[in-house]
Amino acid sequence: MLPANEERLLARLTEDDLVLDVGGGRSPLRRADWVIDLLAYEEAGAPDDARFTADTWVQRDICDREPWPFEDGHFDFAVCSHVLEDVRDPIFACSELVRVARAGYVEVPSRLQEQSWGVVGPWVGWSHHRWLVDVAPNRIEFVHKPHAIHGREAAHFAPGFHDGLTAEERVQALWWEGSFAFGERVLRSREEGAAYLAEPIERHGGVRRGWALRRRLARLVSGG
């Protein structure tokens, strides 16, 4: 989670707010009262100052199509950070998020990061991510991340682009109250898919090789 957004989150919560971390894994939110994750509590390495305990850690697959073991509106706030792009059914996970919590925070990779070559290896974005994600005001949309993204030059940013992104540019965040809309966008033709993948590259002027260096130089000149 972005440090600035974690600070904002902690500032808005009261001592009495009941908080759920969805998919906290090995980096659970200390402030969470409950965690639901595929890992067992013992695997997570909970910090000593965590509010959650082994008794409030629920080990389960959040996409198993069974309702999470909480009543409707049970939590004041739910956090789901860098999880939805990984799981096989983010639509079901979102439906449970808005069912069990009255407000929340979702963070996912930006298209700028997920369509960058060389983030962690000789491929585009993160190798284990299943989805490209678009976050709009009060809506999250998921698009299957196709294998063609790695071999089609027009579908990704060139090596070096990712290095110039700020921490804020690498993610998308949604703060929601009450509920939010969500769904999968199905690309129904090769042409539609190509246009979708090319959109963020074109939106950034088609910048490719040398972009990161030019941006760093511009920041030095401006004193940023």
C-alpha positions as CSV (number, residue, x, y, z in Angstrom):
1,M,0.0,0.0,0.0
2,L,1.2,3.5,-0.7
3,P,2.6,4.9,2.5
4,A,0.7,8.2,2.1
5,N,-2.6,6.3,1.7
6,E,-1.9,4.1,4.7
7,E,-1.4,7.2,6.7
8,R,-4.7,8.6,5.4
9,L,-6.4,5.3,6.2
10,L,-5.1,5.2,9.8
11,A,-6.0,8.8,10.3
12,R,-9.6,8.2,9.3
13,L,-10.2,5.1,11.5
14,T,-11.3,5.4,15.1
15,E,-10.3,3.0,17.8
16,D,-13.7,1.4,17.7
17,D,-13.8,0.8,13.9
18,L,-13.8,-2.9,13.0
19,V,-11.3,-3.4,10.1
20,L,-10.9,-6.4,7.7
21,D,-7.8,-7.0,5.6
22,V,-8.6,-9.1,2.5
23,G,-5.6,-11.0,1.2
24,G,-3.1,-9.4,3.6
25,G,-0.8,-12.4,3.2
26,R,2.7,-11.9,4.4
27,S,2.2,-8.1,4.7
28,P,-1.1,-7.8,6.7
29,L,-2.3,-4.4,7.9
30,R,-1.3,-4.1,11.5
31,R,-4.5,-2.1,12.2
32,A,-6.7,-4.9,10.9
33,D,-8.9,-6.6,13.4
34,W,-9.5,-9.5,11.0
35,V,-7.6,-11.0,8.1
36,I,-8.9,-13.4,5.4
37,D,-6.2,-15.0,3.3
38,L,-5.2,-18.2,1.6
39,L,-2.1,-18.4,3.9
40,A,-2.3,-19.7,7.4
41,Y,-1.7,-17.3,10.3
42,E,1.6,-19.1,11.1
43,E,2.8,-18.5,7.5
44,A,2.1,-14.8,7.6
45,G,4.6,-13.7,10.3
46,A,2.2,-11.4,12.1
47,P,4.0,-8.4,13.7
48,D,4.0,-8.2,17.5
49,D,1.8,-5.0,17.5
50,A,-0.9,-6.4,15.2
51,R,-4.5,-6.1,16.4
52,F,-5.5,-9.3,14.7
53,T,-4.7,-12.7,16.3
54,A,-4.7,-16.3,15.3
55,D,-8.4,-16.4,16.3
56,T,-9.3,-13.5,13.9
57,W,-7.3,-14.9,11.0
58,V,-9.5,-16.7,8.5
59,Q,-7.6,-19.0,6.2
60,R,-9.6,-19.6,3.0
61,D,-9.8,-19.1,-0.8
62,I,-11.5,-15.7,-1.2
63,C,-12.8,-16.8,-4.6
64,D,-14.3,-20.2,-3.7
65,R,-17.9,-18.9,-4.4
66,E,-18.9,-19.5,-0.8
67,P,-19.8,-16.3,1.2
68,W,-17.1,-15.1,3.5
69,P,-17.9,-16.0,7.1
70,F,-19.1,-12.5,8.1
71,E,-22.5,-10.9,8.3
72,D,-23.6,-8.2,5.9
73,G,-22.0,-4.9,6.8
74,H,-20.1,-6.5,9.6
75,F,-17.0,-4.3,9.1
76,D,-16.6,-0.5,9.3
77,F,-13.8,-0.7,6.8
78,A,-12.1,-3.2,4.5
79,V,-8.7,-3.1,2.9
80,C,-7.8,-5.0,-0.3
81,S,-4.3,-4.0,-1.5
82,H,-2.6,-5.7,-4.4
83,V,-4.8,-8.8,-4.4
84,L,-7.5,-8.4,-7.0
85,E,-5.1,-8.5,-10.0
86,D,-3.8,-11.9,-8.7
87,V,-7.0,-13.9,-8.0
88,R,-9.0,-16.0,-10.5
89,D,-12.3,-14.3,-9.7
90,P,-12.0,-10.7,-8.7
91,I,-15.7,-10.1,-9.4
92,F,-16.8,-12.5,-6.6
93,A,-14.2,-11.0,-4.3
94,C,-15.5,-7.5,-5.0
95,S,-19.1,-8.6,-4.4
96,E,-18.1,-9.9,-1.0
97,L,-16.1,-6.8,-0.2
98,V,-19.1,-4.6,-0.6
99,R,-21.3,-7.1,1.2
100,V,-19.3,-7.4,4.4
101,A,-18.0,-3.8,4.8
102,R,-19.5,-0.4,4.8
103,A,-16.5,1.4,3.3
104,G,-13.0,0.5,2.1
105,Y,-9.8,0.9,0.2
106,V,-8.7,-1.0,-2.9
107,E,-5.2,-0.7,-4.5
108,V,-4.1,-2.3,-7.7
109,P,-1.2,-1.8,-10.2
110,S,-1.7,0.9,-12.7
111,R,-1.8,0.2,-16.4
112,L,1.4,2.1,-16.7
113,Q,3.2,-0.4,-14.4
114,E,1.4,-3.6,-15.6
115,Q,2.1,-2.8,-19.3
116,S,5.8,-1.9,-18.6
117,W,8.5,-4.2,-19.9
118,G,11.0,-5.4,-17.4
119,V,9.3,-4.7,-14.1
120,V,10.7,-7.9,-12.5
121,G,12.1,-9.8,-15.5
122,P,12.1,-10.1,-19.3
123,W,8.4,-9.8,-19.7
124,V,5.6,-7.3,-19.3
125,G,4.4,-6.3,-15.8
126,W,4.2,-9.0,-13.1
127,S,4.3,-12.6,-14.3
128,H,1.7,-13.9,-11.8
129,H,-0.9,-11.2,-12.5
130,R,-4.0,-12.4,-14.3
131,W,-5.7,-9.1,-14.9
132,L,-5.2,-5.6,-16.2
133,V,-7.3,-3.2,-14.1
134,D,-8.9,0.1,-14.8
135,V,-10.1,2.2,-11.8
136,A,-12.6,5.0,-12.4
137,P,-14.6,7.0,-9.8
138,N,-16.5,4.3,-7.9
139,R,-15.9,1.6,-10.4
140,I,-13.3,-1.1,-11.0
141,E,-13.1,-2.9,-14.4
142,F,-11.0,-6.1,-15.1
143,V,-9.6,-7.2,-18.4
144,H,-7.9,-10.6,-18.9
145,K,-4.1,-10.0,-19.3
146,P,-3.4,-11.7,-22.6
147,H,-0.2,-13.6,-23.4
148,A,0.1,-11.5,-26.6
149,I,1.0,-8.5,-24.4
150,H,4.6,-9.8,-24.1
151,G,5.3,-10.2,-27.8
152,R,3.4,-7.3,-29.4
153,E,5.6,-4.1,-29.2
154,A,2.6,-1.8,-29.5
155,A,1.0,-3.4,-26.4
156,H,3.6,-2.4,-23.9
157,F,6.1,0.3,-22.9
158,A,9.7,-0.2,-23.7
159,P,12.5,-1.1,-21.3
160,G,13.3,1.9,-19.1
161,F,9.8,3.3,-19.0
162,H,8.9,1.7,-15.6
163,D,12.1,3.2,-14.0
164,G,10.8,6.7,-14.4
165,L,7.4,6.1,-12.8
166,T,6.7,7.6,-9.4
167,A,5.3,5.4,-6.6
168,E,1.9,7.1,-7.2
169,E,2.0,6.4,-10.9
170,R,2.6,2.7,-10.3
171,V,-0.7,2.1,-8.6
172,Q,-4.4,2.9,-8.8
173,A,-6.5,3.4,-5.7
174,L,-10.2,3.5,-4.9
175,W,-11.7,4.8,-1.7
176,W,-15.3,3.7,-1.5
177,E,-18.3,4.3,0.8
178,G,-21.4,2.1,0.8
179,S,-20.5,0.2,-2.4
180,F,-18.7,0.5,-5.7
181,A,-19.4,-0.9,-9.2
182,F,-17.3,-3.7,-10.7
183,G,-17.2,-6.0,-13.7
184,E,-15.1,-7.7,-16.3
185,R,-14.6,-6.1,-19.7
186,V,-14.5,-8.8,-22.4
187,L,-12.5,-7.9,-25.5
188,R,-14.5,-9.5,-28.3
189,S,-12.1,-9.1,-31.3
190,R,-8.4,-8.8,-32.0
191,E,-8.9,-5.2,-33.1
192,E,-10.6,-4.3,-29.8
193,G,-7.9,-6.0,-27.8
194,A,-5.1,-4.3,-29.8
195,A,-6.8,-0.9,-29.3
196,Y,-7.3,-1.5,-25.6
197,L,-3.6,-2.5,-25.0
198,A,-2.3,0.4,-27.1
199,E,-4.4,3.1,-25.4
200,P,-2.1,3.9,-22.4
201,I,1.0,3.9,-24.7
202,E,-0.7,6.3,-27.1
203,R,-2.1,8.4,-24.2
204,H,1.5,9.0,-23.2
205,G,2.5,10.2,-26.6
206,G,3.8,6.9,-27.8
207,V,6.9,7.5,-25.6
208,R,9.1,4.5,-25.6
209,R,12.9,4.1,-25.4
210,G,14.7,6.8,-23.5
211,W,11.6,8.0,-21.7
212,A,12.8,7.4,-18.2
213,L,16.1,9.2,-18.9
214,R,14.4,12.2,-20.4
215,R,12.0,12.3,-17.4
216,R,14.8,12.2,-14.9
217,L,16.7,14.9,-16.7
218,A,13.6,17.1,-16.7
219,R,13.2,16.6,-13.0
220,L,16.8,17.6,-12.4
221,V,16.4,20.7,-14.4
222,S,13.2,21.7,-12.6
223,G,14.7,20.9,-9.2
224,G,12.1,18.1,-8.6
